[in-house]
Amino acid sequence: MRAVESRRGAFAALLVSALFTGLPCVSAPAAAQGSAGLLVTGEDGTPASASAPPLALETLVPVGAPAAIMDRAELRGRVVLVHFFATWCEPCREELPALNRLATRFADRPMTLLAVDVGEVDARVRRFLETTPVAFPILMDRERLAARAWEVSVLPSSVLVGPDGRVHAQAQGPVDWDRAENDRTISALFPLSTPAHPAQDSTNPPSGGPTQ
């Protein structure tokens, strides 16, 4: 009976994903446990790094506040982690607390985390963030154009862009952002003049950051 209910739940999730974004939500048991890491480009047969597509989207703002555009081009010289998600995607929701901890760990480094909500309306995302606040900007890809330009095929998906504007690592599916291995992949992109980041105990990660 539990197996039948599980299959029904997975099928319902796929229907919801098709309704909102046309993208599947990765919920395989191994991925749901956060076992994935960032795959560095040029390794394991992956394509060599290429220039990241443009990304200029409105940020989620309080009701009545003027719209604001965040343009990744203005972040040239910084490491940028672009994370595509949706609030209806369970692995996406489970990943956000770890992304909060990541943002806190790198708060004093030249790194920016941009979370791109795919295909949802602002009100839905605001309601979700009332109970799950995050410490980084939320960009609204309402028409799913950015997801297409960045060749996002599943949710969640993440792309790590270096200071040179090129894609250096990526992951399609959930990532365990508390793994030291992923911290090292990010840190390797910082200029040599950037102070070394304190050692991170992945078995006892810091708490989530403040609300944006």
C-alpha positions in Angstrom: 0.0 0.0 0.0 2.8 2.4 0.9 4.5 1.7 -2.5 1.2 2.4 -4.3 0.8 5.7 -2.4 4.4 6.6 -3.1 3.9 6.0 -6.9 0.7 8.1 -6.8 2.6 10.9 -5.0 5.4 10.8 -7.6 2.9 10.9 -10.5 1.0 13.8 -8.9 4.3 15.7 -8.5 5.0 15.2 -12.2 1.6 16.5 -13.1 2.1 19.6 -11.0 5.5 20.2 -12.6 4.1 19.9 -16.1 1.3 22.4 -15.1 3.7 25.0 -13.7 6.9 24.7 -15.7 7.0 21.8 -18.1 10.0 20.6 -16.1 10.3 17.4 -14.1 11.2 17.6 -10.4 14.0 15.2 -9.5 12.9 13.1 -6.5 14.9 9.8 -6.9 15.7 8.4 -3.4 19.5 8.9 -3.8 19.1 12.5 -5.0 16.5 13.3 -2.3 19.0 12.3 0.3 21.3 15.1 -1.0 24.0 12.8 -2.3 24.8 14.8 -5.4 27.8 17.1 -5.8 28.7 19.8 -8.3 30.1 18.3 -11.5 33.1 20.4 -12.7 33.1 21.1 -16.4 35.7 19.4 -18.4 35.8 16.4 -16.1 34.2 13.0 -16.4 33.4 13.7 -20.1 31.5 16.9 -19.4 31.8 19.8 -22.0 34.6 22.3 -21.4 33.5 25.6 -19.7 31.6 28.0 -21.8 30.4 31.5 -21.3 27.2 31.6 -19.1 24.1 32.9 -20.8 22.8 36.4 -19.8 20.6 36.6 -16.8 18.6 39.7 -16.0 15.3 39.2 -14.1 13.1 41.0 -11.6 13.7 40.2 -8.0 10.9 39.3 -5.7 9.9 42.4 -3.8 7.2 43.1 -1.2 3.8 44.0 -2.4 3.7 47.7 -3.5 7.4 48.0 -3.7 8.9 49.1 -7.1 10.3 46.4 -9.3 14.0 45.8 -9.3 16.1 44.1 -11.9 19.1 42.0 -11.0 21.6 41.5 -13.9 24.3 38.9 -13.5 26.5 41.0 -15.8 26.9 43.5 -13.0 28.4 40.7 -10.9 31.4 40.2 -13.2 34.5 39.5 -11.1 32.5 37.5 -8.5 31.7 33.8 -8.2 27.9 33.4 -8.9 25.9 30.4 -8.0 22.6 30.3 -10.1 20.1 28.0 -8.6 16.8 27.1 -10.4 13.9 26.0 -8.2 10.1 26.0 -7.7 8.2 26.0 -4.4 6.0 23.0 -5.5 9.1 20.8 -5.9 9.8 18.9 -2.7 13.6 18.4 -3.3 13.8 22.1 -4.0 12.2 23.0 -0.7 14.4 20.5 1.2 17.5 22.1 -0.4 16.9 25.7 0.6 18.0 25.4 4.3 21.4 24.1 3.1 21.6 26.9 0.6 21.0 29.3 3.4 23.9 27.8 5.3 26.1 28.0 2.2 25.3 31.7 1.8 26.2 32.3 5.4 29.5 30.5 5.1 30.5 32.5 2.1 29.0 35.9 3.2 32.5 37.4 3.5 33.8 36.1 0.2 33.2 37.4 -3.4 30.4 35.0 -4.0 26.7 35.7 -4.8 23.9 33.2 -4.7 21.0 33.9 -7.0 17.9 31.6 -6.7 15.7 31.7 -9.8 12.0 30.7 -9.3 10.8 29.1 -12.5 7.2 29.7 -13.8 5.4 30.7 -10.6 3.5 33.8 -9.7 4.9 36.2 -7.1 2.1 35.7 -4.5 2.7 32.0 -4.4 6.4 32.5 -3.8 5.9 35.2 -1.2 3.5 32.8 0.8 6.2 30.1 0.7 8.9 32.4 1.9 6.8 33.5 4.9 7.5 30.1 6.4 10.9 29.4 4.7 12.9 32.7 4.6 16.1 32.7 2.7 19.3 34.8 2.9 19.7 35.4 -0.8 17.8 37.2 -3.7 14.9 35.4 -5.4 14.7 36.2 -9.1 11.4 35.6 -10.9 11.5 33.6 -14.2 7.8 34.0 -14.8 7.9 33.0 -18.5 10.5 30.3 -18.0 12.8 32.1 -20.6 15.8 32.0 -18.3 15.4 28.3 -17.6 15.3 27.6 -21.3 18.4 29.8 -22.0 20.3 28.1 -19.3 19.2 24.7 -20.7 17.6 23.7 -17.4 16.0 20.2 -17.9 15.0 19.3 -14.3 14.4 21.1 -11.0 16.4 21.8 -8.9 19.3 22.7 -11.1 22.4 24.7 -10.2 25.1 26.4 -12.3 28.4 27.8 -10.8 29.8 30.7 -12.8 33.3 31.9 -12.2 34.6 35.5 -12.0 35.4 35.2 -15.7 31.7 34.7 -16.6 32.2 31.1 -17.6 30.4 28.0 -16.4 32.8 26.0 -14.2 30.5 23.5 -12.5 26.8 22.4 -12.5 24.3 19.9 -11.2 20.9 18.8 -12.4 19.1 17.6 -9.4 19.6 18.1 -5.6 23.0 18.9 -4.2 24.2 18.4 -0.6 25.5 22.0 0.0 26.9 21.0 3.4 29.5 18.8 1.7 33.1 20.2 2.0 33.7 19.0 -1.5 31.2 21.5 -2.9 32.8 24.3 -0.7 36.2 23.5 -2.2 34.8 23.6 -5.8 33.4 27.1 -5.1 36.5 28.3 -3.2 38.8 27.2 -6.1 37.3 29.9 -8.3 38.2 32.8 -5.9 41.2 35.0 -6.9 44.4 34.0 -5.2 44.3 37.3 -3.3 41.1 36.3 -1.6 41.6 35.4 2.1 41.3 31.7 2.8 37.9 30.6 4.2 37.9 29.1 7.7 37.6 25.3 7.8 34.1 24.0 7.8 32.9 21.1 9.9 30.3 19.6 7.5 29.0 17.4 10.4 27.9 20.4 12.3 27.0 23.2 9.8 26.1 26.7 11.0 22.5 27.7 11.2 20.6 29.4 8.3 21.2 33.1 7.5 18.9 36.0 8.1 15.9 36.8 5.9 16.6 38.8 2.8 
